[in-house]
């Protein structure tokens, strides 16, 4: 496990976003090879019924450069679908291709 100094040294840039009961942290970090990556953390305050205290439930996503474009495109597509109810043509084509390639690989 990395120590506090190593954690501080690999942090490049950070922002947080409060959204209702959740806080999202966007942290750009770097590897030992100076490759940058993004860590998205969702933090939510939760009540601990056993002792009456509050804790934080955290979930992290690590996003590396080879996935930036795909991740960004998928996120934009999903948000657009939520807004309009219509999948983007690009997404429909990707799903069709995925189905067709799966169908081609089936053996009976």
N, C-alpha and C positions, 0 to 999 in steps of 0.2 A: 504494500500500500504506500502511495506517495505521501511524503511529509508536506507540511504547510508551505514551506519555502518553494518546493517543486510545483505545488498547485498555483501559487502566486506567480511564479516565473512563466508558466505556460498560459496565463490569461492575457489576452490581447485587447479585447474590447467587450463591454457588457452593457446591456440595457434591460430594463424591466417594464412590464406592462401589467397594471392592475385592471382586472376585469371581473367585477362582481366579487364573489367569494374566492376567486382564484387570482394568483399572480403568476405571470409567465416571465421567465428569465431567458434571455437570449445571450449566450456567452460564446464569443469567438476565442478559441484556444489554439495552441500550436503543439505539434508533436516535437519529439527530439530532433527530427529532421526538418524542422521549421515549416511543416505542412499545416495549413490552417484548417480547422473544422469547426462546426457549429454544434453547440449543445443547447437544446431547448428543454427547459425544466418547467413543469406545471406544479405549482405548490398550492395546496388547499388546506386551510385550517380546519381541523376536525376535533370534535369533543371526545375525550377519553372517558367513557362511562364508568370505568372501574375506579378511577381516582379523582374524577372531576376536573382534570386538567385539560389543556388544549395541546394538541400535537400538530405536526404538519405532515400531510401525506404528499409525497413527491414522486413524480414520474419523469424520467429523462429520455430524450431521443438524441442520439449522436448522429450527426449528418456529415458525411465526408464528401470531398470535392467531386468524386466520381458520380455522386448521386444528386448533386445540386439541381441540375436541369430537369431530370425526371421528377424529383420531389416537388420542385416549384411548379412544373406543368400540371402534375396531378392535383396539387393543392388548389391551383387556379381553376382547374376543371371542376373539382368538387364544390368549390364556393359558387361558381357559375351555375352548376346544377341546382344547388340549394336556392339560389335567387330565382331561377327561371323554370326549374323542373324539366329542363331539356338537356340531355347529355350533349356535349360538343361532338361534332362529326368525327373529329380526331379520336375521341374516346370510344365512340361506337365502332369505328374501324379497328382500333386496337383490340376491342373485345371480340369482334368477329374473327380477326386473325388468330387470336388466342384459341378460340373455340375450334376453328378450322384446323389449326396445327395439332390440337389435342385429338380431334376426330381422326386425322390422318395417321396418328400413332397408335390407334386402338387395334388390338388383335382379337380375332374372334375364334 
